[in-house]
Amino acid sequence: MHKAGHRGEETLRVYLILPSRYNAVQCEPEATRVASFTYSRQLTIEWGQCDPAGIVFNSRFFEMFDTNTWEMFHAALGVRPHELAAVFGIMGIPLVDVRANFVKPVKFGDLVEITSRVSEFRRSSFDVEHLLAIAGETAVEGGETRVWATRSKDDPEKIGGSAIPADVIAKFSRA
């Protein structure tokens, strides 16, 4: 019971609900902003990426984001995507959140440029920003959160976040 004029303290708790194969992910307040390394490529939109109206089906943008993230890591680290596990002792960089803002339609035959960058590194996770443009005009803005993931030594079925090595972060910080 609260006395008149007395406010009780409220605690805000944030939970990230993941399938049981993931370990609990804790909030990571300390982060490293990264602004200098970007990866860009051009591609022509193919019919197979479009709906019957000739407009790119929205799930295809997430495939483009995923490809760009893996290619960006290859460009920054000099390690092919399928070799990341062996080189860094991780099982991968799984996606735990993805979002997009569709600004204008992208159509069959459009030449697009997709540019990606890691905007922030935390202890075991990082954010990637994507920008897809047609003739310099923004068509789609996207973002991902991924985890630097390893398998549990006690239970290989469980996956959890591990500290991202400082040398990895440094390669994304170069101008």
OpenMM code with the backbone's topology and positions (N, CA, C; nanometers):
from openmm import Vec3, app, unit

residues = "MET HIS LYS ALA GLY HIS ARG GLY GLU GLU THR LEU ARG VAL TYR LEU ILE LEU PRO SER ARG TYR ASN ALA VAL GLN CYS GLU PRO GLU ALA THR ARG VAL ALA SER PHE THR TYR SER ARG GLN LEU THR ILE GLU TRP GLY GLN CYS ASP PRO ALA GLY ILE VAL PHE ASN SER ARG PHE PHE GLU MET PHE ASP THR ASN THR TRP GLU MET PHE HIS ALA ALA LEU GLY VAL ARG PRO HIS GLU LEU ALA ALA VAL PHE GLY ILE MET GLY ILE PRO LEU VAL ASP VAL ARG ALA ASN PHE VAL LYS PRO VAL LYS PHE GLY ASP LEU VAL GLU ILE THR SER ARG VAL SER GLU PHE ARG ARG SER SER PHE ASP VAL GLU HIS LEU LEU ALA ILE ALA GLY GLU THR ALA VAL GLU GLY GLY GLU THR ARG VAL TRP ALA THR ARG SER LYS ASP ASP PRO GLU LYS ILE GLY GLY SER ALA ILE PRO ALA ASP VAL ILE ALA LYS PHE SER ARG ALA".split()
positions = [
    Vec3(0.0845, -0.1162, 0.0000),
    Vec3(0.0000, 0.0000, 0.0000),
    Vec3(0.0900, 0.1237, 0.0000),
    Vec3(0.0592, 0.2205, -0.0839),
    Vec3(0.1372, 0.3439, -0.0940),
    Vec3(0.0735, 0.4526, -0.0091),
    Vec3(0.1567, 0.5311, 0.0546),
    Vec3(0.1062, 0.6455, 0.1291),
    Vec3(0.0701, 0.7548, 0.0301),
    Vec3(-0.0223, 0.8388, 0.0658),
    Vec3(-0.0628, 0.9489, -0.0213),
    Vec3(0.0577, 1.0348, -0.0553),
    Vec3(0.0730, 1.0683, -0.1824),
    Vec3(0.1825, 1.1535, -0.2257),
    Vec3(0.3133, 1.0788, -0.2469),
    Vec3(0.3182, 0.9493, -0.2185),
    Vec3(0.4413, 0.8725, -0.2365),
    Vec3(0.4267, 0.7866, -0.3617),
    Vec3(0.5274, 0.7947, -0.4470),
    Vec3(0.5239, 0.7156, -0.5684),
    Vec3(0.6121, 0.5924, -0.5500),
    Vec3(0.5609, 0.4811, -0.5847),
    Vec3(0.6400, 0.3585, -0.5800),
    Vec3(0.7385, 0.3561, -0.6953),
    Vec3(0.8515, 0.2939, -0.6734),
    Vec3(0.9501, 0.2822, -0.7810),
    Vec3(0.9051, 0.1728, -0.8761),
    Vec3(0.9208, 0.2007, -1.0038),
    Vec3(0.8871, 0.1016, -1.1045),
    Vec3(1.0152, 0.0552, -1.1701),
    Vec3(1.0228, -0.0700, -1.1996),
    Vec3(1.1393, -0.1263, -1.2650),
    Vec3(1.0991, -0.1698, -1.4044),
    Vec3(1.1738, -0.1242, -1.5011),
    Vec3(1.1495, -0.1642, -1.6388),
    Vec3(1.2392, -0.2832, -1.6684),
    Vec3(1.1787, -0.3918, -1.7076),
    Vec3(1.2553, -0.5108, -1.7427),
    Vec3(1.2308, -0.5405, -1.8891),
    Vec3(1.3377, -0.5684, -1.9606),
    Vec3(1.3282, -0.5989, -2.1020),
    Vec3(1.3770, -0.7414, -2.1213),
    Vec3(1.2956, -0.8203, -2.1882),
    Vec3(1.3312, -0.9587, -2.2140),
    Vec3(1.3339, -0.9822, -2.3640),
    Vec3(1.4314, -1.0575, -2.4085),
    Vec3(1.4380, -1.0987, -2.5474),
    Vec3(1.4014, -1.2458, -2.5497),
    Vec3(1.2908, -1.2789, -2.6106),
    Vec3(1.2447, -1.4164, -2.6140),
    Vec3(1.2982, -1.4811, -2.7413),
    Vec3(1.3793, -1.5842, -2.7231),
    Vec3(1.4368, -1.6575, -2.8349),
    Vec3(1.4014, -1.8044, -2.8195),
    Vec3(1.4060, -1.8801, -2.9284),
    Vec3(1.3830, -2.0236, -2.9162),
    Vec3(1.4809, -2.0835, -2.8150),
    Vec3(1.4449, -2.1973, -2.7565),
    Vec3(1.5231, -2.2559, -2.6487),
    Vec3(1.6652, -2.2922, -2.6899),
    Vec3(1.6953, -2.3046, -2.8190),
    Vec3(1.8322, -2.3394, -2.8591),
    Vec3(1.9287, -2.2228, -2.8379),
    Vec3(1.8754, -2.1026, -2.8126),
    Vec3(1.9599, -1.9868, -2.7847),
    Vec3(1.9699, -1.9657, -2.6345),
    Vec3(2.0880, -1.9264, -2.5898),
    Vec3(2.1027, -1.8885, -2.4496),
    Vec3(2.0385, -1.7524, -2.4305),
    Vec3(2.0109, -1.7175, -2.3089),
    Vec3(1.9538, -1.5854, -2.2811),
    Vec3(2.0495, -1.4775, -2.3286),
    Vec3(1.9959, -1.3753, -2.3891),
    Vec3(2.0771, -1.2633, -2.4360),
    Vec3(2.0536, -1.1479, -2.3399),
    Vec3(2.1598, -1.0951, -2.2839),
    Vec3(2.1469, -0.9834, -2.1918),
    Vec3(2.1690, -0.8540, -2.2673),
    Vec3(2.1068, -0.7473, -2.2194),
    Vec3(2.1277, -0.6167, -2.2799),
    Vec3(2.2738, -0.5786, -2.2652),
    Vec3(2.3284, -0.5155, -2.3678),
    Vec3(2.4684, -0.4785, -2.3678),
    Vec3(2.4792, -0.3269, -2.3827),
    Vec3(2.4814, -0.2542, -2.2713),
    Vec3(2.4762, -0.1092, -2.2787),
    Vec3(2.5995, -0.0453, -2.3412),
    Vec3(2.7185, -0.1039, -2.3240),
    Vec3(2.8380, -0.0430, -2.3809),
    Vec3(2.8513, -0.0877, -2.5256),
    Vec3(2.8671, 0.0067, -2.6140),
    Vec3(2.8747, -0.0255, -2.7557),
    Vec3(2.9827, 0.0570, -2.8219),
    Vec3(3.0288, 0.0064, -2.9357),
    Vec3(3.1276, 0.0769, -3.0152),
    Vec3(3.0615, 0.1191, -3.1450),
    Vec3(3.0510, 0.2480, -3.1664),
    Vec3(2.9962, 0.2989, -3.2914),
    Vec3(3.1002, 0.2810, -3.4015),
    Vec3(3.0559, 0.2390, -3.5178),
    Vec3(3.1449, 0.2176, -3.6305),
    Vec3(3.0879, 0.2971, -3.7471),
    Vec3(3.1708, 0.3779, -3.8101),
    Vec3(3.1163, 0.4632, -3.9157),
    Vec3(3.1921, 0.4575, -4.0464),
    Vec3(3.3097, 0.4019, -4.0505),
    Vec3(3.3910, 0.4226, -4.1691),
    Vec3(3.3850, 0.3133, -4.2756),
    Vec3(3.3758, 0.1852, -4.2405),
    Vec3(3.3797, 0.0798, -4.3417),
    Vec3(3.2405, 0.0554, -4.3980),
    Vec3(3.2260, 0.0691, -4.5284),
    Vec3(3.0997, 0.0373, -4.5951),
    Vec3(3.1270, -0.0588, -4.7086),
    Vec3(3.0263, -0.1346, -4.7441),
    Vec3(3.0351, -0.2283, -4.8556),
    Vec3(2.9184, -0.2005, -4.9492),
    Vec3(2.9489, -0.1820, -5.0772),
    Vec3(2.8443, -0.1547, -5.1766),
    Vec3(2.8600, -0.2470, -5.2958),
    Vec3(2.7482, -0.2777, -5.3571),
    Vec3(2.7492, -0.3517, -5.4830),
    Vec3(2.6247, -0.3131, -5.5619),
    Vec3(2.6327, -0.3326, -5.6919),
    Vec3(2.5186, -0.3048, -5.7784),
    Vec3(2.4618, -0.4367, -5.8274),
    Vec3(2.3311, -0.4382, -5.8473),
    Vec3(2.2679, -0.5546, -5.9064),
    Vec3(2.1462, -0.5106, -5.9853),
    Vec3(2.1135, -0.5907, -6.0829),
    Vec3(1.9944, -0.5655, -6.1636),
    Vec3(1.8843, -0.6577, -6.1136),
    Vec3(1.7682, -0.6010, -6.0908),
    Vec3(1.6546, -0.6783, -6.0400),
    Vec3(1.6065, -0.7746, -6.1478),
    Vec3(1.5945, -0.9011, -6.1093),
    Vec3(1.5527, -1.0060, -6.2014),
    Vec3(1.4048, -1.0393, -6.1810),
    Vec3(1.3438, -1.0988, -6.2820),
    Vec3(1.2017, -1.1307, -6.2763),
    Vec3(1.1702, -1.2221, -6.1585),
    Vec3(1.2582, -1.3165, -6.1269),
    Vec3(1.2347, -1.4105, -6.0184),
    Vec3(1.2282, -1.3447, -5.8810),
    Vec3(1.2721, -1.2199, -5.8695),
    Vec3(1.2654, -1.1470, -5.7424),
    Vec3(1.1345, -1.0693, -5.7282),
    Vec3(1.0535, -1.0728, -5.8332),
    Vec3(0.9341, -0.9877, -5.8385),
    Vec3(0.8040, -1.0657, -5.8253),
    Vec3(0.7000, -0.9915, -5.7874),
    Vec3(0.5652, -1.0471, -5.7871),
    Vec3(0.5085, -1.0324, -5.9292),
    Vec3(0.3868, -1.0802, -5.9553),
    Vec3(0.3315, -1.0711, -6.0917),
    Vec3(0.3210, -0.9285, -6.1472),
    Vec3(0.3188, -0.8283, -6.0601),
    Vec3(0.3114, -0.6890, -6.1064),
    Vec3(0.4496, -0.6351, -6.1446),
    Vec3(0.5541, -0.7151, -6.1254),
    Vec3(0.6884, -0.6703, -6.1617),
    Vec3(0.7571, -0.5886, -6.0536),
    Vec3(0.7035, -0.5902, -5.9320),
    Vec3(0.7622, -0.5176, -5.8187),
    Vec3(0.8290, -0.6205, -5.7283),
    Vec3(0.9461, -0.5873, -5.6761),
    Vec3(1.0183, -0.6819, -5.5910),
    Vec3(0.9332, -0.7209, -5.4713),
    Vec3(0.9207, -0.8516, -5.4503),
    Vec3(0.8489, -0.9071, -5.3358),
    Vec3(0.9309, -0.8753, -5.2114),
    Vec3(0.8663, -0.8226, -5.1061),
    Vec3(0.9401, -0.7665, -4.9922),
    Vec3(1.0378, -0.8627, -4.9254),
    Vec3(1.0102, -0.9917, -4.9198),
    Vec3(1.1037, -1.0841, -4.8545),
    Vec3(1.2362, -1.0927, -4.9298),
    Vec3(1.2363, -1.0602, -5.0580),
    Vec3(1.3602, -1.0639, -5.1367),
    Vec3(1.4604, -0.9592, -5.0896),
    Vec3(1.4120, -0.8482, -5.0336),
    Vec3(1.5042, -0.7468, -4.9812),
    Vec3(1.5848, -0.8028, -4.8646),
    Vec3(1.5203, -0.8868, -4.7836),
    Vec3(1.5913, -0.9462, -4.6704),
    Vec3(1.7004, -1.0421, -4.7180),
    Vec3(1.6769, -1.1094, -4.8307),
    Vec3(1.7818, -1.1925, -4.8905),
    Vec3(1.8985, -1.1043, -4.9373),
    Vec3(1.8658, -0.9907, -4.9982),
    Vec3(1.9705, -0.8978, -5.0429),
    Vec3(2.0510, -0.8462, -4.9242),
    Vec3(1.9818, -0.8115, -4.8151),
    Vec3(2.0509, -0.7645, -4.6944),
    Vec3(2.1456, -0.8724, -4.6430),
    Vec3(2.0958, -0.9959, -4.6353),
    Vec3(2.1763, -1.1059, -4.5846),
    Vec3(2.3014, -1.1262, -4.6694),
    Vec3(2.2845, -1.1290, -4.7997),
    Vec3(2.3989, -1.1458, -4.8899),
    Vec3(2.4988, -1.0330, -4.8709),
    Vec3(2.4508, -0.9101, -4.8606),
    Vec3(2.5420, -0.7968, -4.8443),
    Vec3(2.6177, -0.8034, -4.7123),
    Vec3(2.5505, -0.8484, -4.6063),
    Vec3(2.6188, -0.8608, -4.4773),
    Vec3(2.7339, -0.9607, -4.4879),
    Vec3(2.7087, -1.0777, -4.5448),
    Vec3(2.8139, -1.1785, -4.5582),
    Vec3(2.9264, -1.1290, -4.6484),
    Vec3(2.8926, -1.0613, -4.7572),
    Vec3(2.9956, -1.0084, -4.8477),
    Vec3(3.0745, -0.8954, -4.7818),
    Vec3(3.0079, -0.8155, -4.6992),
    Vec3(3.0760, -0.7085, -4.6262),
    Vec3(3.1790, -0.7688, -4.5298),
    Vec3(3.1409, -0.8743, -4.4592),
    Vec3(3.2357, -0.9406, -4.3693),
    Vec3(3.3537, -0.9971, -4.4477),
    Vec3(3.3268, -1.0537, -4.5635),
    Vec3(3.4346, -1.1049, -4.6487),
    Vec3(3.5288, -0.9910, -4.6875),
    Vec3(3.4738, -0.8792, -4.7313),
    Vec3(3.5552, -0.7643, -4.7730),
    Vec3(3.6354, -0.7059, -4.6567),
    Vec3(3.5745, -0.6947, -4.5397),
    Vec3(3.6413, -0.6330, -4.4245),
    Vec3(3.7454, -0.7245, -4.3617),
    Vec3(3.7142, -0.8521, -4.3498),
    Vec3(3.8006, -0.9442, -4.2771),
    Vec3(3.8934, -1.0258, -4.3671),
    Vec3(3.8610, -1.0294, -4.4969),
    Vec3(3.9415, -1.1113, -4.5876),
    Vec3(3.9189, -1.2600, -4.5671),
    Vec3(3.8049, -1.2951, -4.5095),
    Vec3(3.7709, -1.4348, -4.4819),
    Vec3(3.6397, -1.4651, -4.5528),
    Vec3(3.6388, -1.5728, -4.6306),
    Vec3(3.5155, -1.6117, -4.6999),
    Vec3(3.4087, -1.6524, -4.5981),
    Vec3(3.2824, -1.6252, -4.6291),
    Vec3(3.1760, -1.6554, -4.5333),
    Vec3(3.1791, -1.7984, -4.4784),
    Vec3(3.2032, -1.8960, -4.5644),
    Vec3(3.2021, -2.0348, -4.5170),
    Vec3(3.3258, -2.0704, -4.4340),
    Vec3(3.4236, -1.9797, -4.4259),
    Vec3(3.5442, -2.0036, -4.3466),
    Vec3(3.5425, -1.9297, -4.2117),
    Vec3(3.4414, -1.8444, -4.1881),
    Vec3(3.4342, -1.7689, -4.0631),
    Vec3(3.4378, -1.8603, -3.9399),
    Vec3(3.3661, -1.9701, -3.9464),
    Vec3(3.3600, -2.0611, -3.8320),
    Vec3(3.4986, -2.1136, -3.7960),
    Vec3(3.5714, -2.1607, -3.8935),
    Vec3(3.7039, -2.2180, -3.8662),
    Vec3(3.8038, -2.1116, -3.8229),
    Vec3(3.8008, -1.9950, -3.8857),
    Vec3(3.8989, -1.8901, -3.8559),
    Vec3(3.8759, -1.8283, -3.7184),
    Vec3(3.7492, -1.8048, -3.6819),
    Vec3(3.7192, -1.7342, -3.5573),
    Vec3(3.6608, -1.8218, -3.4466),
    Vec3(3.6436, -1.9513, -3.4729),
    Vec3(3.5908, -2.0400, -3.3704),
    Vec3(3.4455, -2.0142, -3.3350),
    Vec3(3.3683, -1.9662, -3.4321),
    Vec3(3.2263, -1.9391, -3.4093),
    Vec3(3.1440, -2.0340, -3.4951),
    Vec3(3.0152, -2.0412, -3.4669),
    Vec3(2.9286, -2.1201, -3.5543),
    Vec3(2.8647, -2.0325, -3.6611),
    Vec3(2.8753, -1.9002, -3.6458),
    Vec3(2.8219, -1.8091, -3.7452),
    Vec3(2.7821, -1.6761, -3.6845),
    Vec3(2.7107, -1.5992, -3.7639),
    Vec3(2.6597, -1.4685, -3.7207),
    Vec3(2.5085, -1.4654, -3.7469),
    Vec3(2.4332, -1.5440, -3.6699),
    Vec3(2.2897, -1.5548, -3.6968),
    Vec3(2.2140, -1.4244, -3.6752),
    Vec3(2.1110, -1.4119, -3.7523),
    Vec3(2.0215, -1.2975, -3.7497),
    Vec3(1.9223, -1.3140, -3.6346),
    Vec3(1.9091, -1.2105, -3.5503),
    Vec3(1.8112, -1.2161, -3.4412),
    Vec3(1.7042, -1.1076, -3.4529),
    Vec3(1.7264, -1.0100, -3.5422),
    Vec3(1.6257, -0.9073, -3.5674),
    Vec3(1.6512, -0.8494, -3.7057),
    Vec3(1.5440, -0.8190, -3.7765),
    Vec3(1.5559, -0.7563, -3.9084),
    Vec3(1.4373, -0.6636, -3.9272),
    Vec3(1.4615, -0.5543, -3.9979),
    Vec3(1.3549, -0.4570, -4.0217),
    Vec3(1.3818, -0.3846, -4.1532),
    Vec3(1.2760, -0.3275, -4.2102),
    Vec3(1.2907, -0.2531, -4.3353),
    Vec3(1.1845, -0.1458, -4.3463),
    Vec3(1.2209, -0.0407, -4.4173),
    Vec3(1.1295, 0.0675, -4.4495),
    Vec3(1.1294, 0.0773, -4.6019),
    Vec3(1.0141, 0.0506, -4.6628),
    Vec3(1.0030, 0.0504, -4.8080),
    Vec3(0.9581, 0.1894, -4.8529),
    Vec3(1.0514, 0.2649, -4.9104),
    Vec3(1.0283, 0.4047, -4.9451),
    Vec3(0.9648, 0.4187, -5.0831),
    Vec3(1.0156, 0.3435, -5.1800),
    Vec3(0.9586, 0.3483, -5.3149),
    Vec3(0.9725, 0.2116, -5.3799),
    Vec3(0.8861, 0.1798, -5.4750),
    Vec3(0.8900, 0.0470, -5.5366),
    Vec3(1.0200, 0.0229, -5.6140),
    Vec3(1.0631, -0.1002, -5.6101),
    Vec3(1.1778, -0.1454, -5.6880),
    Vec3(1.1214, -0.2468, -5.7869),
    Vec3(1.1546, -0.2271, -5.9161),
    Vec3(1.0892, -0.3044, -6.0207),
    Vec3(1.1865, -0.3872, -6.1038),
    Vec3(1.1281, -0.4818, -6.1740),
    Vec3(1.2009, -0.5678, -6.2665),
    Vec3(1.2851, -0.4811, -6.3601),
    Vec3(1.4136, -0.5131, -6.3707),
    Vec3(1.5048, -0.4403, -6.4588),
    Vec3(1.5758, -0.3231, -6.3944),
    Vec3(1.5320, -0.2794, -6.2748),
    Vec3(1.5993, -0.1668, -6.2079),
    Vec3(1.7428, -0.2045, -6.1733),
    Vec3(1.8335, -0.1093, -6.1922),
    Vec3(1.9710, -0.1234, -6.1465),
    Vec3(1.9757, -0.0589, -6.0087),
    Vec3(2.0067, -0.1383, -5.9071),
    Vec3(2.0080, -0.0874, -5.7702),
    Vec3(2.1488, -0.0952, -5.7137),
    Vec3(2.1764, -0.0059, -5.6198),
    Vec3(2.2994, -0.0123, -5.5437),
    Vec3(2.2603, -0.0376, -5.3988),
    Vec3(2.3199, -0.1392, -5.3404),
    Vec3(2.2932, -0.1695, -5.1999),
    Vec3(2.4228, -0.1464, -5.1227),
    Vec3(2.4120, -0.0627, -5.0211),
    Vec3(2.5267, -0.0254, -4.9378),
    Vec3(2.4975, -0.0677, -4.7948),
    Vec3(2.5962, -0.1300, -4.7323),
    Vec3(2.5792, -0.1803, -4.5958),
    Vec3(2.6978, -0.1396, -4.5100),
    Vec3(2.6704, -0.1232, -4.3804),
    Vec3(2.7768, -0.0932, -4.2846),
    Vec3(2.7348, -0.1407, -4.1467),
    Vec3(2.8347, -0.1778, -4.0665),
    Vec3(2.8066, -0.2090, -3.9265),
    Vec3(2.7991, -0.0747, -3.8554),
    Vec3(2.6862, -0.0462, -3.7959),
    Vec3(2.6691, 0.0832, -3.7288),
    Vec3(2.7101, 0.0771, -3.5825),
    Vec3(2.7052, -0.0426, -3.5232),
    Vec3(2.7384, -0.0537, -3.3819),
    Vec3(2.7788, -0.1961, -3.3473),
    Vec3(2.8878, -0.2073, -3.2732),
    Vec3(2.9289, -0.3350, -3.2149),
    Vec3(2.9036, -0.3281, -3.0653),
    Vec3(2.8474, -0.4350, -3.0105),
    Vec3(2.8371, -0.4520, -2.8661),
    Vec3(2.9239, -0.5723, -2.8293),
    Vec3(2.9179, -0.6176, -2.7070),
    Vec3(3.0054, -0.7268, -2.6642),
    Vec3(2.9932, -0.8489, -2.7554),
    Vec3(2.8715, -0.8939, -2.7811),
    Vec3(2.8534, -1.0157, -2.8601),
    Vec3(2.7522, -1.0003, -2.9740),
    Vec3(2.7058, -0.8800, -2.9971),
    Vec3(2.6112, -0.8576, -3.1060),
    Vec3(2.6471, -0.7284, -3.1785),
    Vec3(2.5877, -0.7115, -3.2951),
    Vec3(2.6159, -0.5923, -3.3741),
    Vec3(2.4974, -0.5606, -3.4635),
    Vec3(2.4890, -0.4330, -3.5033),
    Vec3(2.3821, -0.3854, -3.5913),
    Vec3(2.4394, -0.3513, -3.7272),
    Vec3(2.3657, -0.3878, -3.8298),
    Vec3(2.4035, -0.3574, -3.9680),
    Vec3(2.2939, -0.2711, -4.0284),
    Vec3(2.3343, -0.1625, -4.0942),
    Vec3(2.2399, -0.0763, -4.1667),
    Vec3(2.2566, -0.1013, -4.3161),
    Vec3(2.1440, -0.1050, -4.3866),
    Vec3(2.1438, -0.1258, -4.5315),
    Vec3(2.0675, -0.0113, -4.5981),
    Vec3(2.1149, 0.0295, -4.7127),
    Vec3(2.0467, 0.1304, -4.7930),
    Vec3(2.0459, 0.0816, -4.9366),
    Vec3(1.9272, 0.0687, -4.9936),
    Vec3(1.9132, 0.0272, -5.1319),
    Vec3(1.8627, 0.1482, -5.2100),
    Vec3(1.9369, 0.1851, -5.3144),
    Vec3(1.9032, 0.3060, -5.3901),
    Vec3(1.8933, 0.2762, -5.5402),
    Vec3(1.8077, 0.3543, -5.6055),
    Vec3(1.7938, 0.3502, -5.7512),
    Vec3(1.8298, 0.4889, -5.8013),
    Vec3(1.9317, 0.4974, -5.8854),
    Vec3(1.9781, 0.6262, -5.9390),
    Vec3(2.0008, 0.7287, -5.8278),
    Vec3(2.0571, 0.6824, -5.7162),
    Vec3(2.0891, 0.7721, -5.6055),
    Vec3(1.9739, 0.8037, -5.5118),
    Vec3(1.8535, 0.7574, -5.5423),
    Vec3(1.7370, 0.7825, -5.4568),
    Vec3(1.7087, 0.6614, -5.3693),
    Vec3(1.6874, 0.6861, -5.2406),
    Vec3(1.6590, 0.5784, -5.1477),
    Vec3(1.5288, 0.5079, -5.1844),
    Vec3(1.5378, 0.3742, -5.1941),
    Vec3(1.4192, 0.2932, -5.2205),
    Vec3(1.3828, 0.2085, -5.0983),
    Vec3(1.4847, 0.1542, -5.0310),
    Vec3(1.4607, 0.0705, -4.9136),
    Vec3(1.5704, 0.0977, -4.8114),
    Vec3(1.5296, 0.1142, -4.6863),
    Vec3(1.6232, 0.1249, -4.5735),
    Vec3(1.6024, 0.0002, -4.4896),
    Vec3(1.7111, -0.0595, -4.4461),
    Vec3(1.6965, -0.1812, -4.3680),
    Vec3(1.7953, -0.1879, -4.2542),
    Vec3(1.7703, -0.2782, -4.1634),
    Vec3(1.8606, -0.2988, -4.0520),
    Vec3(1.8529, -0.4409, -4.0008),
    Vec3(1.9635, -0.4874, -3.9469),
    Vec3(1.9720, -0.6202, -3.8886),
    Vec3(2.0444, -0.6118, -3.7549),
    Vec3(2.0133, -0.7047, -3.6680),
    Vec3(2.0939, -0.7293, -3.5493),
    Vec3(2.1368, -0.8747, -3.5586),
    Vec3(2.2656, -0.8963, -3.5411),
    Vec3(2.3225, -1.0303, -3.5485),
    Vec3(2.4056, -1.0575, -3.4239),
    Vec3(2.4297, -1.1845, -3.3996),
    Vec3(2.5060, -1.2276, -3.2828),
    Vec3(2.6305, -1.3027, -3.3283),
    Vec3(2.7431, -1.2745, -3.2629),
    Vec3(2.8687, -1.3481, -3.2834),
    Vec3(2.8510, -1.4750, -3.2008),
    Vec3(2.8099, -1.5831, -3.2651),
    Vec3(2.7581, -1.6991, -3.1932),
    Vec3(2.8529, -1.8186, -3.1908),
    Vec3(2.8510, -1.8864, -3.0761),
    Vec3(2.9264, -2.0105, -3.0586),
    Vec3(2.8337, -2.1144, -2.9980),
    Vec3(2.8730, -2.2387, -3.0122),
    Vec3(2.7983, -2.3480, -2.9501),
    Vec3(2.8468, -2.3662, -2.8072),
    Vec3(2.7576, -2.4040, -2.7207),
    Vec3(2.7917, -2.4322, -2.5815),
    Vec3(2.8846, -2.5535, -2.5763),
    Vec3(2.9902, -2.5448, -2.4961),
    Vec3(3.0812, -2.6586, -2.4799),
    Vec3(3.0127, -2.7719, -2.4054),
    Vec3(2.9196, -2.7378, -2.3161),
    Vec3(2.8486, -2.8386, -2.2371),
    Vec3(2.7359, -2.9055, -2.3155),
    Vec3(2.6730, -2.8291, -2.4046),
    Vec3(2.5611, -2.8815, -2.4826),
    Vec3(2.5670, -2.8217, -2.6224),
    Vec3(2.6263, -2.8942, -2.7189),
    Vec3(2.6438, -2.8416, -2.8552),
    Vec3(2.5148, -2.8020, -2.9265),
    Vec3(2.4003, -2.8427, -2.8717),
    Vec3(2.2725, -2.8019, -2.9303),
    Vec3(2.2373, -2.6577, -2.8951),
    Vec3(2.2997, -2.6033, -2.7911),
    Vec3(2.2719, -2.4667, -2.7477),
    Vec3(2.3699, -2.3702, -2.8125),
    Vec3(2.3149, -2.2559, -2.8513),
    Vec3(2.3925, -2.1508, -2.9168),
    Vec3(2.3855, -2.0268, -2.8300),
    Vec3(2.4974, -1.9576, -2.8165),
    Vec3(2.4983, -1.8343, -2.7379),
    Vec3(2.5956, -1.7340, -2.7963),
    Vec3(2.5838, -1.6113, -2.7524),
    Vec3(2.6725, -1.5056, -2.7982),
    Vec3(2.8074, -1.5126, -2.7286),
    Vec3(2.9122, -1.4798, -2.8035),
    Vec3(3.0483, -1.4719, -2.7499),
    Vec3(3.1044, -1.3342, -2.7808),
    Vec3(3.2045, -1.2955, -2.7059),
    Vec3(3.2656, -1.1640, -2.7257),
    Vec3(3.3243, -1.1531, -2.8665),
    Vec3(3.2930, -1.0428, -2.9326),
    Vec3(3.3481, -1.0169, -3.0658),
    Vec3(3.4929, -0.9721, -3.0474),
    Vec3(3.5875, -1.0368, -3.1160),
    Vec3(3.7287, -0.9999, -3.0995),
    Vec3(3.7554, -0.8544, -3.1390),
    Vec3(3.8443, -0.7905, -3.0633),
    Vec3(3.8795, -0.6501, -3.0893),
    Vec3(3.9367, -0.6322, -3.2288),
    Vec3(4.0118, -0.7308, -3.2799),
    Vec3(4.0700, -0.7164, -3.4139),
    Vec3(3.9627, -0.7186, -3.5227),
    Vec3(3.8509, -0.7874, -3.4981),
    Vec3(3.7391, -0.7852, -3.5930),
    Vec3(3.6784, -0.6454, -3.5950),
    Vec3(3.6511, -0.5912, -3.4784),
    Vec3(3.5935, -0.4568, -3.4689),
    Vec3(3.6870, -0.3542, -3.5327),
    Vec3(3.8173, -0.3686, -3.5104),
    Vec3(3.9150, -0.2743, -3.5658),
    Vec3(3.9119, -0.2732, -3.7178),
    Vec3(3.8891, -0.3883, -3.7803),
    Vec3(3.8856, -0.3935, -3.9276),
    Vec3(3.7657, -0.3206, -3.9845),
    Vec3(3.6601, -0.3082, -3.9081),
    Vec3(3.5434, -0.2316, -3.9529),
    Vec3(3.5571, -0.0843, -3.9218),
    Vec3(3.6536, -0.0483, -3.8408),
    Vec3(3.6733, 0.0915, -3.8013),
    Vec3(3.7708, 0.1654, -3.8905),
    Vec3(3.8371, 0.0935, -3.9765),
    Vec3(3.9359, 0.1602, -4.0632),
    Vec3(3.8696, 0.2476, -4.1674),
    Vec3(3.9385, 0.3514, -4.2051),
    Vec3(3.8835, 0.4459, -4.3035),
    Vec3(3.9068, 0.3976, -4.4435),
] * unit.nanometer
topology = app.Topology()
chain = topology.addChain("A")
for resn in residues:
    res = topology.addResidue(resn, chain)
    for name in ("N", "CA", "C"):
        topology.addAtom(name, app.Element.getBySymbol(name[0]), res)
